[in-house]
Every structure is written in structure tokens, then in C-alpha cells.
Amino acid sequence: MKDQYLLVVTRLADASLMTGDYEHCIEYCHKLLARDTAREDAYQRLMRCHALMGRPGRAMRWYELCRETLQRDLNVEPSEQTVQLARHVAEGSAATLAVTAPT
């Protein structure tokens, strides 16, 4: 049941992000992290949402929390995709943050 819940909430987060409903996407990501603190994809969505909402400081704080959590819980570093996203946020590259529907 937990896996099904996480799958549904992930899809809702993705749909919210795709439609520009960043507040709901953030809510769904919080639900994901409440069940699994090492969900790197949820941290990526949070970073993207906050950056797109004009809150790069919050986006970078989510990156730091992701990095700290992955190191503490799994003894791994964030993926290159997450590092690149953080780099784009830090540089203010909003165009690279746009989300498109999967094909």
C-alpha cells in the first residue's frame, strides 16, 4: 500500500508541476518526504517549484536538506541531475527550470 500511495502522490506532484500549480506540488512533495525522507525526486520538485516561484533561497535550502539527508541516511551524494538543478537555481537560469510533459 505504501508503494501505491507514493506512486499516486508522485503522479499528483508531477501533474501539479506540469500545470504550474506549484503550491500543490510543494504539498505533495512534503507528503512524499513524510513517508520517505530520501526521495531525491521530491527534493528536485521542491527546488524547481521554489525557484520558479521566485524563491531561490528556499530552493537552495531544499538542495542542502537533500544533500544532508542522502549523506546521513544512505551515505551517498545527490545525483548529477540534482547538482545541475542546484547550479541552475544558483545561477538564476530560469529557462532551464521549465518542465515539459513526458513524451
C-alpha positions as CSV (number, residue, x, y, z in Angstrom):
1,M,0.0,0.0,0.0
2,K,2.8,2.4,0.8
3,D,4.3,2.0,-2.7
4,Q,0.9,2.6,-4.3
5,Y,0.4,5.7,-2.1
6,L,3.8,7.1,-3.1
7,L,3.2,6.4,-6.8
8,V,-0.2,8.3,-6.7
9,V,1.3,11.2,-4.8
10,T,4.3,11.3,-7.1
11,R,1.9,11.5,-10.1
12,L,-0.1,14.2,-8.5
13,A,3.1,16.2,-7.8
14,D,4.2,15.8,-11.4
15,A,0.8,16.9,-12.7
16,S,0.8,19.9,-10.4
17,L,4.3,20.9,-11.5
18,M,3.4,20.5,-15.2
19,T,0.3,22.8,-14.9
20,G,2.2,25.4,-12.9
21,D,0.3,24.7,-9.6
22,Y,3.5,25.0,-7.6
23,E,1.8,25.3,-4.2
24,H,0.0,21.9,-4.6
25,C,3.2,20.3,-6.0
26,I,5.0,21.5,-2.8
27,E,2.3,20.0,-0.6
28,Y,2.6,16.7,-2.4
29,C,6.3,16.7,-2.1
30,H,6.0,17.2,1.6
31,K,3.7,14.2,1.8
32,L,6.3,12.1,-0.1
33,L,9.1,13.2,2.2
34,A,7.0,12.5,5.3
35,R,6.9,8.8,4.1
36,D,10.4,8.6,2.7
37,T,13.0,11.2,3.6
38,A,15.4,10.0,0.9
39,R,13.1,10.7,-2.1
40,E,15.6,12.8,-4.2
41,D,12.9,13.4,-6.9
42,A,10.7,15.1,-4.3
43,Y,13.6,17.4,-3.4
44,Q,14.1,18.2,-7.0
45,R,10.5,19.2,-7.4
46,L,10.7,21.4,-4.3
47,M,13.8,23.1,-5.6
48,R,12.2,23.6,-9.0
49,C,8.9,25.0,-7.6
50,H,10.5,27.4,-5.2
51,A,12.9,28.7,-7.9
52,L,10.0,29.1,-10.4
53,M,8.1,31.0,-7.6
54,G,11.0,33.4,-7.3
55,R,12.4,31.9,-4.1
56,P,15.9,30.7,-5.0
57,G,17.0,30.8,-1.4
58,R,14.3,28.3,-0.4
59,A,15.2,26.2,-3.4
60,M,18.8,26.1,-2.4
61,R,17.8,25.2,1.2
62,W,15.9,22.2,-0.1
63,Y,19.1,21.2,-2.0
64,E,21.1,21.4,1.2
65,L,18.5,19.3,3.0
66,C,18.6,16.8,0.2
67,R,22.3,16.6,0.3
68,E,22.4,16.2,4.1
69,T,19.7,13.6,4.2
70,L,21.2,11.5,1.5
71,Q,24.6,11.6,3.2
72,R,23.2,10.8,6.6
73,D,20.7,8.1,5.6
74,L,22.3,6.5,2.6
75,N,25.9,7.7,2.7
76,V,25.6,8.9,-0.9
77,E,25.8,12.3,-2.7
78,P,22.9,13.8,-4.7
79,S,22.7,12.7,-8.3
80,E,24.3,14.8,-11.1
81,Q,20.8,15.8,-12.1
82,T,20.1,17.3,-8.7
83,V,23.5,19.0,-8.6
84,Q,22.9,20.5,-12.0
85,L,19.4,21.8,-10.9
86,A,21.0,23.4,-7.9
87,R,23.6,25.0,-10.1
88,H,20.9,26.4,-12.4
89,V,19.0,27.8,-9.5
90,A,22.1,29.4,-8.1
91,E,22.9,31.0,-11.4
92,G,19.3,32.2,-11.8
93,S,18.8,30.2,-15.1
94,A,15.0,30.1,-15.0
95,A,14.7,29.0,-18.6
96,T,16.4,25.7,-17.7
97,L,13.9,25.0,-14.9
98,A,10.9,24.8,-17.2
99,V,9.1,21.5,-17.1
100,T,7.6,19.8,-20.2
101,A,5.3,16.8,-20.4
102,P,7.0,13.4,-20.9
103,T,6.6,12.1,-24.5
